[in-house]
């Protein structure tokens, strides 16, 4: 007859054996179905759509038309990510001043943010950022008739030069740090600034090499004289909250595949952007 102590030991051994078998089965299932080990991706699949935060004010990366439709380089990247997960997509409006807060909001507003978001150490400290999919750097837009006037930061950094920037993003930060003598004007809507410059309400717009070519191509009144010699060099990536490492790995896999199969280069060419991944 078993003693109470023997019975307890037998039950403990049985529990350990069962748990070990369950863990093994779980690992085996994960090998066959990687998404089973990816809580964020699995949650998106169960929801049936990828929630994407974007500003919709940054041609040609992310722009919201009056009819409610988004278009742009970043929008197509988001669609590729959703396709890889096997779900639909829903775009959620965010803004440059509230971007970081929106990404980290509780409850979560969206799964990731895309569209002209520069990879920085500061962002990587508090959030996750993907590998770069688009080279960028700070440059300027000015009136075509005054292109020869602005050949350096020193040419811009004068009290009589009206420099316009959108609020809350890296353009405003760059202007405040590097243009201490120029007159800086903060304009709420980024997409309106090129026209403000063209009409003479500002002299210079601080922008990116990813944005400037589109406006030059579509408005002959504008020029980007320093397009090939940007003030900074960086990359644009996908931003998301910490704790979503499985989604980050998937996004990086999409970017790597697009670089390898040539589709990322094709997307650059479609939007007239420089391909910086030779």
C-alpha positions as CSV (number, residue, x, y, z in Angstrom):
1,X,0.0,0.0,0.0
2,X,1.4,3.4,-1.0
3,X,2.1,5.9,1.7
4,X,0.8,9.5,1.4
5,X,4.4,10.6,0.7
6,X,4.8,8.1,-2.1
7,X,1.5,9.1,-3.6
8,X,2.5,12.8,-3.6
9,X,5.8,12.0,-5.3
10,X,4.0,10.0,-8.0
11,X,1.6,12.8,-8.7
12,X,4.4,15.3,-8.9
13,X,6.3,13.1,-11.4
14,X,3.2,12.7,-13.5
15,X,2.6,16.5,-13.6
16,X,6.2,17.2,-14.6
17,X,6.0,14.6,-17.3
18,X,2.8,16.1,-18.7
19,X,4.2,19.6,-18.6
20,X,7.3,18.5,-20.4
21,X,5.3,16.8,-23.1
22,X,3.1,19.9,-23.5
23,X,6.1,22.2,-23.8
24,X,7.6,19.9,-26.4
25,X,4.4,19.8,-28.4
26,X,4.2,23.6,-28.2
27,X,7.7,24.0,-29.5
28,X,7.0,21.5,-32.3
29,X,3.9,23.4,-33.2
30,X,5.9,26.6,-33.3
31,X,8.4,25.1,-35.7
32,X,5.6,24.2,-38.1
33,X,3.7,27.4,-37.6
34,X,6.0,30.4,-36.8
35,X,3.1,32.7,-36.2
36,X,2.0,30.6,-33.2
37,X,5.0,31.9,-31.4
38,X,4.4,35.5,-32.5
39,X,1.7,37.0,-30.3
40,X,1.5,40.4,-32.1
41,X,1.3,38.9,-35.6
42,X,-1.2,36.2,-34.4
43,X,-3.4,39.0,-32.8
44,X,-3.4,40.9,-36.1
45,X,-4.3,37.7,-38.0
46,X,-7.2,37.1,-35.6
47,X,-8.4,40.7,-36.0
48,X,-8.2,40.4,-39.8
49,X,-6.6,43.7,-40.5
50,X,-3.3,45.6,-39.9
51,X,-3.8,49.0,-38.2
52,X,-1.3,51.5,-39.6
53,X,-0.7,55.0,-38.2
54,X,0.2,57.6,-40.8
55,X,0.2,61.4,-41.1
56,X,-1.2,61.7,-44.6
57,X,0.6,65.0,-45.2
58,X,3.9,63.9,-46.7
59,X,3.9,63.6,-50.4
60,X,5.0,61.2,-52.0
61,X,5.3,58.9,-48.9
62,X,1.9,59.3,-47.3
63,X,-0.9,61.5,-48.5
64,X,-4.6,61.6,-47.7
65,X,-6.7,62.8,-50.6
66,X,-10.0,64.6,-50.1
67,X,-11.9,61.5,-51.0
68,X,-10.4,59.7,-48.0
69,X,-8.0,57.5,-49.9
70,X,-4.3,57.3,-48.9
71,X,-1.5,57.0,-51.5
72,X,2.3,57.0,-51.5
73,X,5.5,55.1,-51.1
74,X,4.9,54.4,-47.4
75,X,1.3,53.4,-48.1
76,X,2.5,50.8,-50.6
77,X,5.1,49.5,-48.0
78,X,2.3,49.1,-45.5
79,X,0.2,47.2,-48.0
80,X,3.2,44.8,-48.6
81,X,3.4,44.2,-44.8
82,X,-0.3,43.5,-44.5
83,X,-0.1,41.1,-47.5
84,X,2.7,39.2,-45.8
85,X,0.6,38.8,-42.7
86,X,-2.4,37.8,-44.8
87,X,-4.8,40.5,-43.7
88,X,-6.5,43.7,-44.8
89,X,-5.3,47.1,-43.8
90,X,-6.8,50.2,-42.0
91,X,-5.1,53.5,-41.8
92,X,-5.3,55.6,-38.6
93,X,-4.5,59.3,-38.6
94,X,-1.6,60.5,-36.5
95,X,0.4,63.7,-36.6
96,X,4.1,64.7,-36.2
97,X,3.6,66.4,-32.9
98,X,1.7,63.4,-31.4
99,X,3.5,60.6,-33.2
100,X,5.5,59.2,-30.3
101,X,2.6,59.4,-27.9
102,X,0.3,57.8,-30.4
103,X,2.6,54.9,-31.0
104,X,3.0,54.3,-27.3
105,X,-0.7,55.0,-26.4
106,X,-2.7,52.6,-24.1
107,X,-4.9,51.2,-25.3
108,X,-3.0,50.8,-28.5
109,X,-4.1,53.0,-31.4
110,X,-2.4,51.1,-34.2
111,X,0.2,48.3,-34.8
112,X,2.8,50.3,-36.5
113,X,3.4,53.8,-38.0
114,X,4.8,54.5,-41.5
115,X,5.5,57.3,-43.9
116,X,8.5,59.6,-43.7
117,X,9.6,58.5,-40.2
118,X,13.4,58.9,-39.8
119,X,15.3,56.3,-37.8
120,X,16.9,58.0,-34.8
121,X,18.6,56.8,-31.6
122,X,16.1,58.7,-29.6
123,X,13.1,56.9,-31.1
124,X,14.9,53.5,-30.8
125,X,15.3,54.1,-27.0
126,X,11.6,54.1,-26.4
127,X,10.1,52.4,-29.4
128,X,11.0,49.8,-32.1
129,X,12.2,50.8,-35.5
130,X,12.7,48.6,-38.6
131,X,15.6,48.5,-40.9
132,X,15.7,51.4,-43.4
133,X,13.8,51.2,-46.6
134,X,14.4,54.7,-47.9
135,X,17.5,56.9,-47.7
136,X,16.8,60.5,-46.6
137,X,18.4,63.7,-45.4
138,X,17.5,67.3,-44.7
139,X,17.4,69.7,-47.6
140,X,15.4,72.8,-48.7
141,X,12.7,74.0,-51.1
142,X,12.9,77.5,-52.3
143,X,11.5,79.5,-55.3
144,X,13.2,78.6,-58.5
145,X,14.0,82.2,-59.2
146,X,16.1,82.3,-56.0
147,X,17.8,78.9,-56.3
148,X,21.3,80.5,-56.7
149,X,20.8,82.5,-53.5
150,X,20.8,79.4,-51.2
151,X,23.9,77.2,-51.6
152,X,24.6,76.5,-47.9
153,X,23.2,76.7,-44.4
154,X,25.1,80.0,-44.0
155,X,23.1,81.5,-46.9
156,X,19.9,80.5,-45.2
157,X,20.8,81.5,-41.7
158,X,20.1,85.2,-42.0
159,X,17.4,87.3,-40.2
160,X,15.8,88.3,-43.5
161,X,15.3,84.7,-44.6
162,X,11.9,83.3,-43.7
163,X,12.2,79.6,-43.0
164,X,9.0,77.6,-42.7
165,X,8.6,74.2,-41.0
166,X,5.8,72.0,-39.8
167,X,5.5,71.6,-36.0
168,X,6.6,68.7,-33.8
169,X,8.9,66.8,-36.2
170,X,12.6,66.6,-37.0
171,X,12.3,69.5,-39.6
172,X,11.4,71.9,-36.8
173,X,14.1,70.5,-34.6
174,X,16.7,70.8,-37.3
175,X,15.8,74.4,-38.0
176,X,15.9,75.4,-34.3
177,X,19.3,73.8,-33.9
178,X,21.0,75.0,-37.1
179,X,19.3,78.2,-38.0
180,X,19.7,80.5,-35.1
181,X,19.6,83.8,-37.1
182,X,17.0,83.0,-39.7
183,X,13.3,83.9,-39.0
184,X,11.5,80.6,-38.4
185,X,7.8,80.3,-39.1
186,X,5.9,77.2,-37.9
187,X,3.1,76.3,-40.2
188,X,0.6,73.7,-39.0
189,X,0.0,71.8,-42.3
190,X,3.2,70.3,-43.8
191,X,1.5,69.8,-47.2
192,X,0.7,73.5,-47.5
193,X,4.3,74.8,-46.9
194,X,5.6,74.3,-50.5
195,X,2.8,76.5,-51.9
196,X,3.5,79.1,-49.1
197,X,7.1,79.3,-50.4
198,X,6.1,79.4,-54.0
199,X,3.7,82.3,-53.3
200,X,6.3,84.3,-51.4
201,X,4.9,83.9,-47.9
202,X,8.2,82.2,-46.9
203,X,11.6,81.9,-48.6
204,X,12.7,78.4,-47.6
205,X,11.1,75.2,-46.5
206,X,13.2,72.7,-44.5
207,X,12.3,69.3,-45.8
208,X,13.8,65.9,-46.8
209,X,15.3,64.6,-50.1
210,X,12.4,62.2,-50.1
211,X,9.8,65.0,-50.3
212,X,11.5,67.8,-52.2
213,X,11.7,66.1,-55.7
214,X,7.9,65.5,-55.8
215,X,7.2,69.2,-55.3
216,X,9.9,70.3,-57.8
217,X,8.5,68.0,-60.4
218,X,4.9,69.1,-59.8
219,X,5.4,72.9,-59.3
220,X,7.8,74.7,-61.7
221,X,7.9,77.7,-59.3
222,X,9.9,75.6,-56.8
223,X,13.5,74.4,-56.7
224,X,15.7,72.2,-54.5
225,X,19.2,73.5,-55.1
226,X,20.8,71.3,-52.4
227,X,19.1,68.1,-53.2
228,X,22.3,66.2,-54.0
229,X,24.2,67.6,-51.0
230,X,21.8,67.2,-48.0
231,X,22.7,68.6,-44.6
232,X,22.1,65.2,-42.9
233,X,22.1,61.6,-43.9
234,X,19.7,58.9,-42.6
235,X,17.1,56.4,-43.4
236,X,13.3,56.1,-43.1
237,X,11.8,53.1,-41.4
238,X,8.7,51.6,-39.7
239,X,8.0,52.7,-36.1
240,X,6.1,50.6,-33.6
241,X,5.7,50.1,-29.8
242,X,8.2,48.0,-27.9
243,X,7.2,44.4,-27.1
244,X,6.3,43.6,-30.7
245,X,9.6,41.9,-31.7
246,X,7.7,39.3,-33.8
247,X,6.1,42.0,-35.9
248,X,9.4,43.9,-36.2
249,X,11.1,40.7,-37.5
250,X,8.3,40.2,-40.0
251,X,8.6,43.9,-41.2
252,X,12.4,43.5,-41.6
253,X,11.9,40.3,-43.6
254,X,9.5,42.1,-46.0
255,X,12.1,45.0,-46.4
256,X,14.9,42.5,-47.0
257,X,12.9,40.5,-49.6
258,X,12.0,43.7,-51.4
259,X,15.6,44.7,-51.6
260,X,16.6,41.3,-52.8
261,X,14.0,40.8,-55.5
262,X,14.2,44.4,-56.9
263,X,10.7,45.5,-56.0
264,X,12.0,48.1,-53.5
265,X,14.0,49.7,-56.3
266,X,11.0,49.6,-58.6
267,X,9.0,51.5,-55.9
268,X,11.7,54.1,-55.7
269,X,11.6,54.6,-59.4
270,X,7.8,54.8,-59.4
271,X,7.9,57.8,-57.0
272,X,11.1,59.4,-58.4
273,X,13.2,58.7,-55.3
274,X,16.9,58.0,-55.1
275,X,17.7,54.3,-54.5
276,X,20.4,54.1,-51.8
277,X,20.8,50.3,-51.4
278,X,23.4,49.1,-54.0
